[in-house]
Amino acid sequence: MAAALPPPGAATIVATTPYDIAAFLRPQQAAALPGIGPAAARALGRLGITTVGDIADTPLATLQRILGVAAGRQAHDRALGVDDRPIVPTAAPRSLGLSHRFDHDELDPDQHHRAILGLTEHIGAALRGEHQVAQGLTLTVTYADRSHTTRTRSLAEPTAHTPTLAAMARDLLTVLGLQRARVRSLSLRAERLQPAETAVHQLTLDAADDRARDLEAALDRARSRYRSGIVGSAAAYRPAS
């Protein structure tokens, strides 16, 4: 969860005291807790359980009635910072997520789309750097009142190609119809990752697609040589005021 918060190249460090662990976990959205998928988050949200702190404060029996016996126990333990799964340093991650928090509650749909494009560029570059591809995307929108909406969709084929990821992310955002919504933050997660060498890409006769992939490879080389964020889509950057 800590690794999903900062931009690429940065880190979030959580101290190991019970107070510091609780201070990090409790404000996080319920959907950020491992094991809480979109359906579980919706079920919890209907009862006003929207944060990890809410999960920690909910009686275990109540969580088990909502999520089931095993899932309720798992959610309760993890909300308290208890996770007995072994750490395997070389294991490939199953998902990769990033978040964008606006400086103020944002009403402008153009800014929402610009933020989503920036997130897909970072996620696409990170996937390609790790030789991974994603099979789906999950978009979580957090509003000014701390409520949130989550949408998940599977990709037509596993990919790390930024334009494909961006197109789906924009579709997820458009479906939500946020023209009048005050958005506090947007989170995007690439789901069900797998090694790139195991994925199959449907070849096309589209020269534009070939050029886009060649350009993407060139941009990746520039990022690795210089730094993340040195190049990217102009649409992902907010014009100076």
N, C-alpha and C positions, 0 to 999 in steps of 0.2 A: 504493500500500500504506500509506503514511503517513497519507493522508487518511481511510482506512477505520478507523483506530484510535480517534481521540478522539470524544467525543460532539459533536453539532451545536453550532456556535459556538466550538469549541476547535480547536487545530491541533497537529500534531506536526511539529517541524522537525528535519531530518536534515542534519548538516553534510556537506560535500562531500569530506572527506579519505577515502582508502581505509579507514582504520581505523574512522571513524564510519559509513561505509556498511556495512561488514561487521558492526559491532556492532549496527546496526539490523536487517539482513537475516537474519543467521544464526539467531537464536532463533525467527523466525516459522515458523508451520506451513507445510508444503510446499504445502497447498491454497491458501494466501494468495498464492502466487507467480503472477503473470499467466501464463496458458497452461497451468496445472496444474488440470485439471478433476477432478471426483469420481472418474472411472474411473482417471485417471493417478495421483491421490493414493492410491487403494487399491492399485494395482500397485506403487507405490513403498513404501507402508507394509508390504506383505507381506515386503519385503526389509529392513525396519528403517530405511528412508529416510523420516523423518517431518518433518524441518525443512528450511528453506532451507539451513542450514549443512551438513546431510547431503548435499543435492544438490550443493552446491559442492565437497564433499570426495570425491564419487563420481567415478571415472574417466569421462571422456566416452564411451568405448566401451561402458561398462556402461549408462549412461543411454540410449544409442542403441539398445541391445538391448532395453531395457524399454519405451521410449517411441516408438521409431522414429528414423531418422537426423535429420530436420529438427527434430522436437519435442525430441529429446534435446539437440541443439546449442542450441536456444533456451532450454531449462530451465537448462542449464549456464551459458550466458552471463548470463542474468538473475539466477541465484543469486549470481553474482560482481558484480552491479551493472551489467552491460553490457546496454544496450537501445538499439538504433539507430533505433527508431521516432521519427519527428518529433513534436514537441509541437504540437498544434493547440488553442490556447486556447478557441476557440469551439465545439469539437466536443462533442456531447452524450455523456455517459458511457453505457457499455453496461450497467453494473451499479452498484449502490449497496449497500454493506455496513456493518454496525456490529457491535461485539462488546461483551459484558458479562462482565467477570472478577469472580468472587465473592471476597469477602474471605478466605474459606477454602474448602477443597474441600467442596462443598455436596451433601448427601444428600437434602434435602427436595424432593420433586417439586413442592410448591406454590411454592417459591422458583424452581425452574426455569421453571415456567409464568409466574410473575410477571415474571421477567427477559425472557422471550420476548415477553410483551405489551408491556413497555416498549420493546423493540427495534422491534416493529412500529409502535408509535405514532410513534417518531422517524423511521423509514423512510417511513411513509405521509405524514407531514407534510413531510418533505424532498422526496419525489416530487411532491406537490401544489404545493409552493413552486417547483419547477423545471418544472412543467407536463409531468411525465413519468408514464408508467404502466409497470408491470412485467408481464412475461408468465410469470414463474416465481419460485420462492423456493428458496434453498439454505440448509440448516441444518447447521452444523458444531459438534459437541460435543467439547470437549477434556477429557480425564479427568485424574485425579490423577497417573497414571503417564506423562502427556504423549502417550498414544495418542489417537486421535480417530476419530469417525465422522461421515460426511457423507451427507446425503440431499437430493435435489433433486426438485421436483415442479412441473409446469406448472399455471398457473391456468386456470380455465375460460374466462376472458376477461381481457384486459389491464386492470389496475386499479391505483389508488393508494388505494383505499378501505380504511381501517385495519381495520374488522371483518372484511372478506374476507381481508386479509393475515393477520390474527391467527388466524382459523379454520384457515387452511392451516398456519401455523407451529405451532399447537397440535397439529394432526394429525401433522405431521412429528415433533414431539417425543414424542407418545404412542406412535407406531409403534416408537420406539427402546426403550421400556420401561425407563426409567432409575430404577425404584423403589429399587434398591440400589446405584446408581452414584455414585461420588464425582466430581462435576463441577467442574472448575476454571474453565471459561469456555464461553460460548455465543456463536456468531457467526451472524448472519443476513444473507443477501445477496439483494437484489432483482435478478433476472436479466433480460437481454434487454429493456432499457428502450427505449421508443419515445415520440415526442411524444404528449401526451394528445389532441390534436386529431385524430390519425389512428386512435384507438381507437374501437370501437363498444361501447356499453353496452346490454345487453338490458333494455328497459324492463319493469317489473313493475307489478302492481296492488297491491303491498304498501305500505300507508301507513307501516308501521314502517320500511321501507327508506328511504323518502323523508325521514322525520323524522331518521333516523340520518345521512343525508347533509347535511341542513340543519344539524344539530348539529355535524357535523364541520367544515363551512364556518365556523360561528361560532367554534369553538375555534381554527381556523387564523387567523382575524382577531385573536383575543385574543393568540395567540402572536406574531404579527407586530407587534402594537402594544406588547406588553410584552417578553416574552423567552421563549425555548424552555424548556419544563418548567414554565411557570407554571400550566398546566392539563393534565389528562389523566385517564385512567381510574384510579379508586381502587384497582383490583385490581393496578395496575402498581407500586404503592408499598408498600414493606415497612413494616409497622406498627412504631412505636417500641417498643423493649423497655424 
